[in-house]
Amino acid sequence: MPAIHLLPDLLISQIAAGEVVERPASALKELLENSLDAGATEIRVQLEQGGAQLIRVADNGVGIAAAQLQLALARHATSKIASLDDLERVASLGFRGEALASIAAVARVCLASRAHDAEHGFEVQADGNAPAAPQPAALSSGTRIEVRELYFNTPARRKFLKKEGTEYGHCDEAFRRIALARADVAFSLQHNGRVQHHLRVQTPAERIAALLGNDFAAAALLINESAAGLSLTGMSALPAYSRASRDAQYFFVNGRFVRDKLIAHALRQAYSDVLHHERHSAYCLFLTLDPALVDVNVHPAKTEVRFRDGRAIHQFIYHALNKALAGRGGDNPAAQAQLATSMPTRHDARPVFAPSHQAPMPLGVAQPAAYYDLMMRDAPLPQTAVADVPHTELHPMGYALAQLHGVYILAQNNAGLVLVDMHAAHERVVYEKLKVALDDKTVASQPLLIPAAFQADALDVAAAEEHAIALREIGFEIVPLSPTSLAVRAVPRLLQSADPAQLARDVLRELREWGASRVLTERRNELLGTLACHGAVRANRQLSLPEMNALLREMETTARANQCNHGRPTWFQISLAELDKMFMRGK
């Protein structure tokens, strides 16, 4: 067996580089964090060949004294912590004292700096060995570091680098994360001599829009919540902006981009009631808390954290997002309507007006005093109208004008035209009412005049008998007629218009697969979502104007009414300005 021996410092640094410098983007991240820790207000980045050939980062930070340049490239050398107490409440982005040494062990590095109070700048160079003595360098202020030929002395590692475009993509993502975290700092990025980003000092919202796009910003809710020393700010997109991947998910803890399972779970839960399970939410959020309450010394890459009170963090994030998505973050329905005016609109539909005689719908009625605005005074009003004109500012969803193809409701509000997907909107209304009723144990049951009988297999018959109490709790009465058939005698009153046999099959399937306790707890929302879909008004159902208005009023008082249970939008606003533009008015 070989004798135990100490590893040479260079090999130790090269081993450490495997964790710290996984690829060019990892090195870029560390260098950018050093610039921010140095108090830079302007950072310029230049890359060549995806960062594999060159990474140059120049900043206007405080700089490094000439006598400390060599020490800056040494292992475990840092100015950011000095004791265990410092480590337990890290406020800087860097603190381990590993990054520069690891980079210098696997690349040709030139570190130049000029401290603010120094007359001249100096630089040191290293190419996998100990850095040479400092030499004079032309530099106005701050620090400039060049990393050339990454992994030149570890060819096996260099072979694992991907194509130039791929490596640049990772560098661009690292740059975006840093730039999103510090809107108060100006950044620029060049790749192979071409400018890719040029970001001035901005507000956080402007920086988010600049890097994530105006479409994201237009579809996002502003988040600003504080409680018990915790603060959550940023922007979180409405479910209609959901993505097929997690490419638009940015979360920062005290300015540090993190990937944390606890945080991810809280965010998924906040969106779970409004987002289809195969889609991913989009957000850029910033959590601020006392550094002593979070441990950032978990992994050399520093993208993982641990919280002292994870449960409190989870609940705070969940409730902050849930509140915003439920519409309460906008303070009132009018704020939600204003937000929706910036959402994408469709202008390709041709109106077809609904007949005047229609079947009743279990929504109640909500008729305005008159259907038309002041400009329609000279036109004959419907018989149900009275002299007063409705005040649409009190009802941001406006008042119904007609149905379109039996699918959409057309309504008029102060801003212009509102288009509502009546099934999606009613589905959300029914779903939220079912949730409240089940939580309050007040699910009203509607006996059927004629029980609905249907064929069932033995397992469904057994489930109906075994879970009779749970079924009654959610408003159902389902009894066996024979070993192969069941009868539905009562359904939840909110679902009385749905097909009772189909409702029964869905409920029994859930009970068979998950059991009553799980169906009424962790699987509750999935079940109620399915039932609400069956209970919502179907396409091609002709509604009367009072029924349409009743639905609009329900939407204004229903949480999360901007999207259905699957995350699709329930309504869009087309402003008068957009309509004028379509018809070239004023030209």
VOGU-282580 format. One line per 10 residues: number of its first residue (from 1); their letters; for each residue x, y, z of C-alpha. Coordinates in nm, 4 decimals. Example, Ala and Ser with C-alpha at 12.3 -4.5 7.8 and 13.67 -1.06 7.14 Angstrom:
1 = AS = 1.2300,-0.4500,0.7800 | 1.3670,-0.1060,0.7140 $
% end
This chain:
1 = MPAIHLLPDL = 0.0000,0.0000,0.0000 | 0.1485,0.3433,-0.0946 | 0.2615,0.5605,0.1930 | 0.0488,0.8541,0.3047 | 0.1957,1.1878,0.1953 | 0.0968,1.5523,0.1685 | -0.0232,1.6744,-0.1696 | 0.1619,1.9669,-0.3276 | -0.0162,2.3015,-0.3166 | -0.0562,2.3190,-0.6944 $
11 = LISQIAAGEV = -0.2326,1.9812,-0.7074 | -0.4542,2.0837,-0.4156 | -0.5549,2.3979,-0.6037 | -0.6205,2.2001,-0.9219 | -0.8408,1.9584,-0.7292 | -1.0289,2.2517,-0.5750 | -1.0681,2.4031,-0.9208 | -1.2753,2.1009,-1.0175 | -1.5443,2.2184,-0.7745 | -1.5069,2.5955,-0.8054 $
21 = VERPASALKE = -1.4258,2.6303,-1.1776 | -1.6500,2.3770,-1.3463 | -1.6479,2.5726,-1.6754 | -1.5761,2.9289,-1.7991 | -1.9102,3.0487,-1.6614 | -1.8067,2.9387,-1.3118 | -1.4910,3.1502,-1.3320 | -1.6852,3.4470,-1.4665 | -1.9331,3.4240,-1.1781 | -1.6537,3.4308,-0.9191 $
31 = LLENSLDAGA = -1.4832,3.7279,-1.0837 | -1.8069,3.9263,-1.1050 | -1.8816,3.8572,-0.7397 | -1.5339,3.9837,-0.6455 | -1.5998,4.3064,-0.8370 | -1.9294,4.3623,-0.6562 | -1.7702,4.2879,-0.3188 | -1.5100,4.5533,-0.4059 | -1.7879,4.8112,-0.4337 | -1.7777,4.8486,-0.8119 $
41 = TEIRVQLEQG = -2.0453,5.0611,-0.9777 | -1.9358,4.9727,-1.3312 | -1.8199,4.6309,-1.4550 | -1.7039,4.5477,-1.8084 | -1.6740,4.1887,-1.9320 | -1.5000,4.0644,-2.2458 | -1.5089,3.7017,-2.3592 | -1.3449,3.5099,-2.6407 | -1.4450,3.1644,-2.7636 | -1.7172,3.1257,-2.5033 $
51 = GAQLIRVADN = -1.4750,3.2237,-2.2258 | -1.2419,2.9284,-2.2854 | -0.9813,3.1495,-2.4547 | -1.0336,3.4725,-2.2582 | -1.2348,3.6103,-1.9694 | -1.1543,3.9727,-1.8917 | -1.3375,4.1529,-1.6110 | -1.2615,4.5193,-1.5364 | -1.4252,4.7218,-1.2589 | -1.3992,5.0557,-1.0802 $
61 = GVGIAAAQLQ = -1.3980,4.9067,-0.7312 | -1.1674,4.9935,-0.4414 | -0.8741,4.8054,-0.5936 | -0.5982,4.5953,-0.4357 | -0.2762,4.7303,-0.2884 | 0.0376,4.6265,-0.4783 | 0.1735,4.4449,-0.1729 | -0.1354,4.2212,-0.1628 | -0.1641,4.1239,-0.5295 | 0.0319,3.8004,-0.4896 $
71 = LALARHATSK = -0.1624,3.7147,-0.1742 | -0.4899,3.7623,-0.3642 | -0.3989,3.4600,-0.5799 | -0.3033,3.2433,-0.2805 | -0.5282,2.9687,-0.1428 | -0.7590,3.0578,0.1465 | -0.6651,3.4251,0.1322 | -0.9554,3.6704,0.1645 | -1.0430,4.0135,0.3014 | -1.4065,3.9221,0.3664 $
81 = IASLDDLERV = -1.4017,3.7093,0.6800 | -1.1561,3.6727,0.9664 | -1.3320,3.4574,1.2274 | -1.6053,3.1975,1.2817 | -1.8412,3.4780,1.3807 | -1.7894,3.6361,1.0395 | -1.8583,3.3020,0.8706 | -2.1884,3.2681,1.0561 | -2.3232,3.5958,0.9172 | -2.1653,3.6367,0.5734 $
91 = ASLGFRGEAL = -2.2823,3.9535,0.4016 | -2.0446,3.9423,0.1023 | -2.0846,3.7274,-0.2095 | -1.7375,3.5753,-0.1807 | -1.5765,3.4589,0.1431 | -1.4019,3.1222,0.0965 | -1.0730,3.2544,-0.0463 | -1.0616,2.9750,-0.3056 | -1.1788,3.1185,-0.6348 | -0.8781,3.3185,-0.7588 $
101 = ASIAAVARVC = -0.6318,3.0519,-0.6472 | -0.8338,2.7805,-0.8204 | -0.8574,2.9822,-1.1423 | -0.4852,3.0643,-1.1348 | -0.4074,2.6927,-1.0974 | -0.5719,2.6007,-1.4284 | -0.5306,2.9130,-1.6458 | -0.2925,3.1907,-1.7405 | -0.3933,3.4801,-1.5173 | -0.2989,3.8462,-1.5153 $
111 = LASRAHDAEH = -0.4310,4.0437,-1.2176 | -0.3892,4.4210,-1.2388 | -0.5190,4.6707,-0.9841 | -0.4841,5.0231,-0.8591 | -0.6134,5.1122,-0.5166 | -0.8001,5.4420,-0.4921 | -0.5226,5.6030,-0.2889 | -0.2358,5.4625,-0.4986 | -0.0357,5.6684,-0.7474 | 0.0202,5.3786,-0.9871 $
121 = GFEVQADGNA = -0.1284,5.0480,-1.0830 | 0.0509,4.7109,-1.0558 | -0.0057,4.3639,-1.1952 | 0.0962,4.0069,-1.1222 | 0.0931,3.7105,-1.3584 | 0.0535,3.3394,-1.2918 | 0.0354,3.0412,-1.5250 | -0.0394,2.7513,-1.2935 | 0.2522,2.8275,-1.0629 | 0.3112,3.0815,-0.7881 $
131 = PAAPQPAALS = 0.2511,3.4387,-0.9134 | 0.5473,3.6478,-1.0220 | 0.6482,3.9701,-0.8479 | 0.4256,4.2751,-0.9069 | 0.5107,4.4926,-1.2048 | 0.3886,4.8442,-1.2931 | 0.0720,4.8518,-1.5052 | -0.1271,5.1238,-1.6805 | -0.4602,5.1398,-1.5000 | -0.6726,5.4365,-1.3984 $
141 = SGTRIEVREL = -0.8457,5.2753,-1.1002 | -1.0104,4.9572,-0.9836 | -0.9160,4.6046,-1.0892 | -0.8763,4.4180,-1.4168 | -0.8278,4.0429,-1.4320 | -0.7601,3.8403,-1.7448 | -0.8060,3.4636,-1.7511 | -0.6607,3.3069,-2.0665 | -0.6508,2.9494,-2.1967 | -0.8624,2.7933,-1.9258 $
151 = YFNTPARRKF = -0.7417,2.4369,-1.8434 | -0.4280,2.4809,-2.0575 | -0.2354,2.2611,-1.8107 | -0.5131,2.0082,-1.7521 | -0.5978,1.8943,-2.1069 | -0.8314,1.6194,-1.9860 | -1.0530,1.8857,-1.8267 | -1.0378,2.1051,-2.1350 | -1.1708,1.8190,-2.3483 | -1.4887,1.8224,-2.1420 $
161 = LKKEGTEYGH = -1.5716,2.1787,-2.2434 | -1.8649,2.2028,-2.4845 | -1.8873,2.3941,-2.8105 | -1.8181,2.7668,-2.8052 | -2.1866,2.8562,-2.8335 | -2.2782,2.6343,-2.5410 | -2.0050,2.7720,-2.3151 | -2.0980,3.1265,-2.4097 | -2.4614,3.0496,-2.3257 | -2.3580,2.9470,-1.9741 $
171 = CDEAFRRIAL = -2.1450,3.2616,-1.9399 | -2.4344,3.4767,-2.0549 | -2.6596,3.3134,-1.7945 | -2.4022,3.3754,-1.5182 | -2.3792,3.7388,-1.6288 | -2.7595,3.7756,-1.6263 | -2.7887,3.6398,-1.2735 | -2.5311,3.8835,-1.1401 | -2.6760,4.1770,-1.3344 | -3.0311,4.1021,-1.2171 $
181 = ARADVAFSLQ = -2.9157,4.1089,-0.8556 | -2.7558,4.4539,-0.8834 | -2.9587,4.7004,-1.0859 | -2.7582,4.9796,-0.9163 | -2.4447,4.8708,-1.1063 | -2.3741,4.9305,-1.4770 | -2.2665,4.6208,-1.6724 | -2.1454,4.5484,-2.0245 | -2.0642,4.2204,-2.1966 | -1.8728,4.1595,-2.5186 $
191 = HNGRVQHHLR = -1.8184,3.8255,-2.6888 | -1.5619,3.7943,-2.9666 | -1.5613,4.1730,-2.9968 | -1.9396,4.2118,-3.0289 | -2.1451,4.3893,-2.7631 | -2.4091,4.1542,-2.6209 | -2.5337,4.3572,-2.3234 | -2.4988,4.7200,-2.2257 | -2.6864,4.7906,-1.9037 | -2.6927,5.1300,-1.7396 $
201 = VQTPAERIAA = -2.7820,5.1864,-1.3745 | -3.1576,5.1133,-1.3552 | -3.4444,5.0444,-1.1229 | -3.4899,4.6742,-1.0405 | -3.8030,4.6607,-1.2590 | -3.6175,4.8167,-1.5534 | -3.3286,4.5735,-1.5135 | -3.5661,4.2764,-1.5028 | -3.7408,4.3962,-1.8192 | -3.4053,4.4530,-1.9912 $
211 = LLGNDFAAAA = -3.2843,4.0985,-1.9236 | -3.6046,3.8919,-1.9121 | -3.7908,4.0849,-2.1793 | -4.0835,4.3241,-2.1983 | -4.3260,4.0339,-2.2421 | -4.2287,3.9030,-1.8990 | -4.2514,4.2473,-1.7414 | -4.5952,4.3089,-1.8963 | -4.7285,3.9773,-1.7645 | -4.5726,4.0045,-1.4173 $
221 = LLINESAAGL = -4.7058,4.1054,-1.0784 | -4.4974,4.3352,-0.8616 | -4.4125,4.1662,-0.5320 | -4.3329,4.3706,-0.2224 | -4.4001,4.1937,0.1065 | -4.2351,4.2262,0.4486 | -4.2889,4.0474,0.7796 | -4.0848,3.9520,1.0862 | -3.7539,4.0740,0.9455 | -3.8122,3.9096,0.6069 $
231 = SLTGMSALPA = -3.8607,4.0966,0.2801 | -3.9621,3.9602,-0.0605 | -3.9529,4.1907,-0.3620 | -3.9356,4.1512,-0.7383 | -4.1686,4.0334,-1.0125 | -4.3616,3.7109,-1.0606 | -4.5418,3.6325,-1.3840 | -4.9080,3.5506,-1.4157 | -4.9809,3.1850,-1.4960 | -5.0659,3.2766,-1.8570 $
241 = YSRASRDAQY = -4.6911,3.3429,-1.9038 | -4.5974,2.9916,-1.7884 | -4.3036,2.8179,-1.9553 | -4.2233,2.4686,-2.0775 | -3.8938,2.4823,-1.8818 | -3.7456,2.6591,-1.5783 | -3.5471,2.9039,-1.7912 | -3.7135,3.2126,-1.6400 | -3.6806,3.1338,-1.2691 | -3.4463,3.3590,-1.0718 $
251 = FFVNGRFVRD = -3.4401,3.3672,-0.6936 | -3.1902,3.5625,-0.4851 | -3.1167,3.5452,-0.1135 | -2.9437,3.8586,0.0145 | -2.8369,3.9325,-0.3430 | -2.7016,3.5826,-0.4105 | -2.8607,3.3657,-0.6811 | -2.9605,3.0325,-0.5268 | -3.1186,2.7007,-0.6220 | -3.2919,2.5837,-0.3068 $
261 = KLIAHALRQA = -3.5401,2.2966,-0.2733 | -3.7325,2.4598,0.0116 | -3.7779,2.7837,-0.1831 | -3.8680,2.5971,-0.5014 | -4.1325,2.3987,-0.3129 | -4.2876,2.7137,-0.1656 | -4.3082,2.8718,-0.5112 | -4.4568,2.5597,-0.6686 | -4.7207,2.5479,-0.3973 | -4.8085,2.9138,-0.4509 $
271 = YSDVLHHERH = -4.8652,2.8459,-0.8213 | -5.0165,2.4998,-0.7820 | -5.3735,2.6286,-0.7764 | -5.3406,2.8286,-1.0965 | -5.0795,2.6503,-1.3085 | -5.0990,2.3294,-1.5075 | -4.8651,2.0704,-1.3564 | -4.6630,2.0347,-1.6783 | -4.5863,2.4078,-1.6981 | -4.3336,2.6136,-1.5023 $
281 = SAYCLFLTLD = -4.3780,2.9545,-1.3448 | -4.1566,3.2541,-1.4259 | -4.0231,3.4928,-1.1638 | -3.7375,3.7147,-1.0503 | -3.7575,3.7474,-0.6731 | -3.5305,3.8823,-0.4019 | -3.5462,3.7572,-0.0427 | -3.3706,3.9709,0.2166 | -3.3112,3.8604,0.5754 | -3.0558,3.8788,0.8548 $
291 = PALVDVNVHP = -2.7363,3.7036,0.7274 | -2.7176,3.5202,1.0603 | -3.0396,3.3356,0.9703 | -2.9003,3.1738,0.6553 | -2.5933,2.9544,0.6028 | -2.4288,3.0172,0.2649 | -2.1264,2.7962,0.3392 | -2.2872,2.4799,0.2013 | -2.1087,2.4192,-0.1296 | -1.8087,2.5799,-0.3044 $
301 = AKTEVRFRDG = -2.0344,2.6980,-0.5880 | -2.2374,2.8934,-0.3265 | -2.5708,2.8380,-0.5011 | -2.7062,2.6303,-0.2113 | -2.8134,2.7715,0.1248 | -2.9613,2.6492,0.4519 | -3.2043,2.8488,0.6641 | -3.2141,2.8475,1.0423 | -3.5955,2.8409,1.0318 | -3.6844,2.6839,0.6999 $
311 = RAIHQFIYHA = -4.0526,2.6487,0.7834 | -4.0921,3.0223,0.8478 | -3.9149,3.1057,0.5215 | -4.1324,2.8589,0.3312 | -4.4558,2.9994,0.4734 | -4.3514,3.3597,0.4153 | -4.2648,3.3017,0.0476 | -4.5750,3.0895,-0.0131 | -4.8164,3.3392,0.1427 | -4.6540,3.6399,-0.0298 $
321 = LNKALAGRGG = -4.6878,3.4788,-0.3747 | -5.0265,3.3243,-0.3041 | -5.1599,3.6618,-0.1949 | -5.0408,3.8277,-0.5162 | -5.1711,3.5522,-0.7429 | -5.5065,3.5532,-0.5656 | -5.5503,3.9169,-0.6666 | -5.5223,4.0550,-0.3125 | -5.1760,4.1893,-0.3945 | -5.3368,4.4440,-0.6271 $
331 = DNPAAQAQLA = -5.5493,4.5852,-0.3406 | -5.8670,4.5934,-0.5497 | -6.0220,4.4491,-0.8677 | -5.9587,4.7719,-1.0555 | -5.5835,4.7224,-1.0077 | -5.6152,4.3739,-1.1580 | -5.8055,4.5177,-1.4540 | -5.5349,4.7771,-1.5104 | -5.2683,4.5044,-1.5043 | -5.4616,4.2982,-1.7570 $
341 = TSMPTRHDAR = -5.4579,4.5830,-2.0102 | -5.0903,4.5061,-2.0696 | -5.1531,4.1394,-2.1446 | -5.1523,4.0062,-2.5023 | -5.4785,4.0634,-2.6885 | -5.6541,3.8923,-2.9750 | -5.8132,4.0932,-3.2534 | -5.9131,3.8189,-3.4939 | -6.2682,3.7372,-3.3803 | -6.5868,3.8488,-3.5541 $
351 = PVFAPSHQAP = -6.8828,3.9116,-3.3199 | -7.1964,3.7026,-3.3362 | -7.4664,3.8256,-3.0986 | -7.6559,3.5885,-2.8704 | -8.0333,3.5306,-2.9048 | -8.2601,3.7167,-2.6689 | -8.4262,3.4037,-2.5236 | -8.1924,3.1767,-2.3303 | -8.2088,2.9032,-2.0672 | -8.1424,3.0012,-1.7047 $
361 = MPLGVAQPAA = -7.8018,2.9404,-1.5484 | -7.7293,2.8844,-1.1750 | -7.5424,3.2116,-1.1313 | -7.8201,3.4431,-1.0175 | -7.8644,3.7704,-1.2038 | -7.6849,4.1045,-1.1984 | -7.8406,4.3510,-1.4380 | -7.7007,4.7040,-1.4848 | -7.9281,5.0037,-1.4822 | -7.8643,5.0421,-1.8578 $
371 = YYDLMMRDAP = -7.6467,4.8581,-2.1089 | -7.4981,5.1446,-2.2989 | -7.2879,5.4453,-2.2124 | -7.3860,5.8116,-2.2505 | -7.2986,5.8078,-2.6191 | -7.5888,5.5636,-2.6737 | -7.8570,5.7814,-2.5124 | -8.0338,5.8430,-2.8424 | -8.0586,5.4712,-2.9218 | -8.3579,5.2684,-2.7947 $
381 = LPQTAVADVP = -8.2782,5.0854,-2.4704 | -8.3885,4.7295,-2.3830 | -8.7147,4.7030,-2.1929 | -8.5351,4.5994,-1.8745 | -8.3255,4.9154,-1.8689 | -8.3978,5.2302,-1.6691 | -8.2834,5.5855,-1.7178 | -7.9595,5.5822,-1.5143 | -7.6351,5.4774,-1.6829 | -7.4211,5.2211,-1.4967 $
391 = HTELHPMGYA = -7.1010,5.3383,-1.3319 | -6.8564,5.0939,-1.4885 | -6.5685,5.2261,-1.2763 | -6.7307,5.0434,-0.9852 | -6.7115,4.7184,-1.1809 | -6.3757,4.6747,-1.3583 | -6.5112,4.3783,-1.5576 | -6.7774,4.6078,-1.7005 | -7.1233,4.5058,-1.8274 | -7.2112,4.2399,-2.0816 $
401 = LAQLHGVYIL = -7.3010,4.3339,-2.4369 | -7.3255,3.9944,-2.6099 | -7.1930,3.6426,-2.6526 | -6.9407,3.5509,-2.9198 | -6.9707,3.2072,-3.0863 | -7.1227,3.0692,-2.7658 | -6.7774,3.0753,-2.6041 | -6.6861,3.4327,-2.5119 | -6.8626,3.7160,-2.3318 | -6.8148,4.0651,-2.4702 $
411 = AQNNAGLVLV = -6.8395,4.3379,-2.2080 | -6.7793,4.7108,-2.1910 | -6.5828,4.8820,-1.9117 | -6.4242,5.2234,-1.8748 | -6.1058,5.1119,-2.0517 | -6.2794,4.9657,-2.3553 | -6.3738,4.6086,-2.4473 | -6.3466,4.3033,-2.2199 | -6.3420,3.9494,-2.3625 | -6.4162,3.6680,-2.1193 $
421 = DMHAAHERVV = -6.3805,3.2930,-2.1720 | -6.7045,3.2043,-1.9963 | -6.6168,2.8389,-1.9248 | -6.2704,2.9189,-1.7876 | -6.4052,3.2057,-1.5755 | -6.7003,3.0075,-1.4393 | -6.4708,2.7139,-1.3670 | -6.2567,2.9349,-1.1404 | -6.5658,3.0764,-0.9668 | -6.7093,2.7303,-0.8977 $
431 = YEKLKVALDD = -6.3707,2.5963,-0.7875 | -6.3123,2.8734,-0.5333 | -6.6664,2.8346,-0.3955 | -6.6164,2.4595,-0.3574 | -6.2920,2.5166,-0.1680 | -6.4520,2.7618,0.0734 | -6.7541,2.5383,0.1293 | -6.5390,2.2305,0.1944 | -6.3112,2.4207,0.4311 | -6.6150,2.5496,0.6224 $
441 = KTVASQPLLI = -6.7844,2.2067,0.6062 | -7.0864,2.3710,0.4439 | -7.1043,2.1911,0.1091 | -7.4728,2.2087,0.0215 | -7.6210,1.8961,-0.1329 | -7.8822,1.8992,-0.4088 | -8.1110,1.5916,-0.4184 | -8.1918,1.4754,-0.7688 | -8.5575,1.4461,-0.8616 | -8.4735,1.1327,-1.0568 $
451 = PAAFQADALD = -8.1605,0.9443,-0.9391 | -7.9006,0.8975,-1.2115 | -7.8149,0.5302,-1.2554 | -7.5028,0.4080,-1.4349 | -7.3032,0.0906,-1.4845 | -7.0049,0.0509,-1.2512 | -6.7426,-0.2117,-1.1853 | -6.7139,-0.3920,-0.8538 | -6.4386,-0.1613,-0.7264 | -6.6523,0.1488,-0.7800 $
461 = VAAAEEHAIA = -6.9450,-0.0135,-0.6006 | -6.7176,-0.1057,-0.3117 | -6.5721,0.2465,-0.2991 | -6.9208,0.4003,-0.2851 | -7.0101,0.1838,0.0150 | -6.6751,0.2233,0.1929 | -6.6533,0.6011,0.1528 | -7.0178,0.6947,0.1997 | -6.9362,0.9387,0.4838 | -6.6633,1.1143,0.2841 $
471 = LREIGFEIVP = -6.8966,1.1389,-0.0147 | -7.1655,1.3034,0.1977 | -6.9035,1.5489,0.3274 | -6.8487,1.6767,-0.0264 | -7.2183,1.6783,-0.1143 | -7.2673,1.3400,-0.2850 | -7.5047,1.0550,-0.2179 | -7.4127,0.7517,-0.4256 | -7.5745,0.4154,-0.3475 | -7.5447,0.0647,-0.4991 $
481 = LSPTSLAVRA = -7.8357,-0.0590,-0.7089 | -7.6770,-0.3942,-0.7880 | -7.3297,-0.5513,-0.7880 | -7.2688,-0.3760,-1.1221 | -7.4568,-0.0465,-1.0996 | -7.4772,0.2684,-0.8877 | -7.7292,0.5496,-0.8492 | -7.6483,0.9148,-0.7786 | -7.9207,1.0551,-0.5506 | -7.7568,1.3896,-0.4669 $
491 = VPRLLQSADP = -7.4699,1.6087,-0.5903 | -7.3125,1.9312,-0.4590 | -7.5526,2.2175,-0.5278 | -7.2791,2.4118,-0.7039 | -7.2537,2.1257,-0.9556 | -7.6231,2.0590,-1.0130 | -7.5944,2.1416,-1.3846 | -7.3195,1.8846,-1.4446 | -7.3590,1.5234,-1.5551 | -7.4127,1.3422,-1.2218 $
501 = AQLARDVLRE = -7.2852,1.0060,-1.3492 | -6.9584,1.1602,-1.4724 | -6.9151,1.3473,-1.1441 | -6.9627,1.0234,-0.9559 | -6.7111,0.8353,-1.1701 | -6.4457,1.1047,-1.1148 | -6.5017,1.1143,-0.7387 | -6.4965,0.7378,-0.7024 | -6.1798,0.7102,-0.9109 | -6.0024,0.9521,-0.6760 $
511 = LREWGASRVL = -6.1278,0.7693,-0.3670 | -6.0201,0.4320,-0.5046 | -5.6719,0.5526,-0.5957 | -5.5899,0.7747,-0.2990 | -5.8304,0.6992,-0.0144 | -6.0690,0.9374,0.1584 | -5.8175,1.1018,0.3934 | -5.5763,1.1986,0.1152 | -5.8541,1.3023,-0.1231 | -5.9903,1.5441,0.1387 $
521 = TERRNELLGT = -5.6459,1.6840,0.2293 | -5.3472,1.6787,-0.0070 | -5.5523,1.5768,-0.3137 | -5.8413,1.8094,-0.2363 | -5.7583,2.0773,-0.4919 | -5.7085,1.8244,-0.7734 | -6.0490,1.6718,-0.7028 | -6.2285,2.0049,-0.6709 | -6.0621,2.1303,-0.9887 | -6.1945,1.8304,-1.1791 $
531 = LACHGAVRAN = -6.5434,1.8741,-1.0369 | -6.5435,2.2485,-1.1083 | -6.4555,2.1811,-1.4714 | -6.7609,1.9560,-1.5016 | -6.9804,2.2069,-1.3191 | -6.8804,2.5116,-1.5202 | -7.0952,2.6391,-1.8050 | -7.0047,2.4632,-2.1275 | -6.9181,2.6123,-2.4652 | -7.2174,2.6919,-2.6903 $
541 = RQLSLPEMNA = -7.4430,2.7415,-2.3882 | -7.6468,3.0530,-2.4620 | -7.6547,3.2921,-2.1656 | -7.8888,3.5801,-2.1017 | -7.7443,3.9247,-2.0376 | -7.8329,3.9042,-1.6661 | -7.6487,3.5700,-1.6427 | -7.3450,3.7129,-1.8186 | -7.3402,4.0104,-1.5838 | -7.3797,3.7802,-1.2855 $
551 = LLREMETTAR = -7.0662,3.5949,-1.3960 | -6.8746,3.9216,-1.4345 | -6.9717,4.0287,-1.0827 | -6.8672,3.6872,-0.9476 | -6.5271,3.7233,-1.1160 | -6.4698,4.0579,-0.9461 | -6.5065,3.9013,-0.6026 | -6.3317,3.5690,-0.6710 | -5.9684,3.5076,-0.5822 | -5.7381,3.4196,-0.8738 $
561 = ANQCNHGRPT = -6.0125,3.5036,-1.1215 | -5.7558,3.6115,-1.3802 | -5.6861,3.2486,-1.4715 | -5.8648,2.9161,-1.4719 | -5.7616,2.6139,-1.2670 | -5.5202,2.5076,-1.5429 | -5.3399,2.8415,-1.5619 | -5.5078,2.9729,-1.8774 | -5.6222,3.3363,-1.8797 | -5.9933,3.3890,-1.8229 $
571 = WFQISLAELD = -6.0198,3.7349,-1.9770 | -5.8436,4.0018,-2.1811 | -5.8829,4.3769,-2.2070 | -5.8737,4.5605,-2.5400 | -5.8394,4.9316,-2.4742 | -6.0136,5.2054,-2.6696 | -5.6708,5.3197,-2.7897 | -5.6091,4.9745,-2.9392 | -5.9494,4.9734,-3.1036 | -5.8893,5.3224,-3.2448 $
581 = KMFMRGK = -5.5571,5.2042,-3.3839 | -5.7187,4.8993,-3.5454 | -5.9748,5.1200,-3.7234 | -5.7178,5.3953,-3.7961 | -5.9247,5.6552,-3.6124 | -5.7548,5.9923,-3.5806 | -5.5355,5.9363,-3.8886 $
% end
